[in-house]
């Protein structure tokens, strides 16, 4: 079981690293555009590449940030509950979120398959096969769905989900830093 946990955590980390690389790519592309304008150089297609990197940076790290309690969660109801009621609502929330994430991942994959099948090409400055940037959306949304299902299974087993452990750890670290 430890091997599976390590493998899943490595997958989530890989998504986080890929998202960070996409953010670095955005910065480098914008810097290249600014510097290019200063010297009268136009970089065709850099806007398109930046848009693809923005989409990748938004989806690839979803699973990693979820597992580390970096998503904004609104605990209006669950935060006021304790014991079995909290556990039941948490299971319901994880189940609904898992279903929605799976649906989104499926829709992204279906769109990618259509793009591949019909040979769609981006209409920007670069004739990029559109399935290439869509691959980041499919990967990120599938990893996020996997992370949600992972925590749903953990919660169903009566253990504490990753985001709660991470939030507790973050609160403790924050308190330690204030002292």
QUIVEN-V706020 format. One record per pair of residues at least 6 apart in sequence whose ideal C-beta (glycine too) atoms are under 8 Angstrom apart, sorted by the first residue. I is the first residue (numbers start at 1). J is the second residue. D is the distance in Angstrom with one decimal. If there is no record, write none. Layout:
# QUIVEN-V706020
i={I:I}
j={J:J}
d={D:D}
This chain:
# QUIVEN-V706020
i={8:8:8:9:11:11:11:12:12:12:12:12:13:15:15:15:15:15:15:15:15:16:16:16:16:16:18:18:18:18:18:19:19:19:19:19:19:19:19:20:22:22:22:22:22:22:23:23:25:25:25:26:26:26:26:29:29:29:29:30:32:32:33:33:33:36:36:44:44:45:45:45:47:47:48:48:48:48:48:49:51:51:52:52:52:52:55:55:55:56:56:56:56:58:59:59:59:59:59:59:60:60:60:60:61:62:62:62:62:62:63:63:63:63:63:65:66:66:66:66:66:66:67:67:67:67:67:68:68:68:69:69:69:69:69:69:70:71:73:77:78:78:78:78:81:87:90:90:91:91:91:94:94:94:94:94:95:97:98:98:98:98:101:101:101:101:102:102:104:104:105:105:105:105:105:108:108:108:108:108:109:109:111:112:112:112:112:112:114:115:115:115:115:116:116:119:120:120:120:121:121:121:121:122:122:122:122:147:150:151:151:151:154:154:154:155}
j={146:147:150:67:63:143:146:63:64:67:143:147:64:60:61:62:63:64:139:140:143:60:61:63:64:65:56:60:61:136:139:56:57:58:59:60:61:64:140:61:53:54:56:57:60:136:53:57:49:50:53:50:53:54:57:46:49:50:53:50:43:46:43:46:47:42:43:125:126:124:125:126:124:125:122:124:125:126:128:126:124:133:128:132:133:136:133:136:137:133:136:137:140:140:136:137:139:140:141:144:136:139:140:143:140:140:141:143:144:147:140:143:144:146:147:71:144:147:148:151:162:163:147:151:162:163:166:162:163:166:162:163:164:166:167:170:166:163:163:89:86:89:90:93:89:155:155:161:152:155:156:148:151:152:155:161:152:148:145:148:149:152:141:144:145:148:145:149:141:145:138:141:142:144:145:134:137:138:141:142:138:142:134:131:134:135:137:138:120:129:130:131:134:129:131:129:129:130:131:127:128:129:130:128:129:130:133:162:162:161:162:163:160:161:162:161}
d={7.3:8.0:6.0:7.7:7.5:6.3:7.3:4.5:4.7:5.4:6.5:6.0:6.1:4.8:5.7:7.2:5.2:5.3:7.1:6.3:4.6:7.5:4.5:7.7:3.2:7.1:7.0:4.4:7.4:7.6:7.8:6.8:5.1:7.9:7.7:3.9:3.1:7.3:7.5:7.1:4.6:7.7:3.9:3.8:6.4:7.4:7.6:4.8:7.5:8.0:4.4:5.7:4.7:6.2:6.5:5.2:5.7:4.7:6.8:6.7:5.9:6.4:5.8:5.3:7.9:6.5:5.0:4.6:7.4:6.6:4.1:3.7:7.1:7.2:6.3:3.8:5.8:5.2:6.9:7.2:8.0:8.0:7.6:7.8:3.9:7.4:6.2:6.2:6.1:7.3:3.7:7.9:7.2:7.6:6.1:5.3:7.6:2.9:5.8:7.5:5.8:6.5:4.2:7.4:7.4:5.5:7.3:6.7:3.9:7.6:7.6:3.9:4.8:6.6:3.8:5.7:6.5:5.2:7.1:7.9:7.8:6.2:5.6:7.7:4.5:6.6:6.8:7.7:7.6:4.8:7.9:4.4:7.4:3.8:4.0:6.1:8.0:7.4:7.4:6.3:5.9:5.0:6.0:6.8:5.9:7.3:6.0:7.3:7.1:5.6:6.6:6.2:5.9:4.1:5.9:7.2:6.0:5.1:6.4:4.2:5.0:5.4:6.6:5.2:3.8:5.2:4.7:7.8:5.0:7.5:6.7:4.0:4.5:7.5:4.8:6.7:4.6:4.6:5.1:7.9:5.0:7.5:6.2:5.1:4.4:6.5:7.7:5.3:7.6:7.4:4.6:4.4:6.0:7.8:4.6:7.2:7.1:4.4:7.3:4.9:6.8:5.8:6.4:4.5:7.8:5.3:7.6:7.8:7.6:4.1:5.6:6.7:7.4:5.5:7.1:5.1}
